[in-house]
């Protein structure tokens, strides 16, 4: 018996990036790969990023210079979910 793959598209990744050089700690790492339509829980501050006096409040699909509400992109709260439609890069936003 032959089974047919239900994969839709190539495996996609979620990458977290820091938006400022003034922080300590590490961005979260998501080593999983995802298929189109997969629901992913956005990581919290698992690497203990710190930029006193600011707090990491969300991740955004656009590098807005690090500050919350600083521009475009889609913002995701820590622990929220997103739906995969391709590779995703998320930039830390601070408030």
C-alpha positions, 0 to 999 in steps of 0.5 A, a space after each residue: 500500500 502506498 501512502 500519499 504525503 499530506 505536506 503542503 509546501 516545503 517545511 518553513 521555519 520561525 526565526 527570532 531576531 533581536 532589534 538592538 545591540 544593547 540587550 543581554 540574554 538570547 533570542 528564543 530558538 525554534 528548531 522545528 519546521 512547519 507546513 503551511 497552515 500549521 499553528 505555532 505558539 509564539 515564544 516568550 522571553 525564554 532566553 531572558 533578553 534584557 534591555 533596562 529599563 524596557 521590557 520585551 512585550 511582543 514580536 513583530 514581522 518587521 524590524 521597527 527599531 525595537 520599540 512597540 508601535 514603531 511602524 508596520 508589520 504584524 505584532 504577536 504577543 508573547 505566547 500568542 499564535 500565528 499561522 504559517 504561510 511561509 518562513 517567518 522572521 520575528 523581531 523583538 519589540 520593547 516598551 
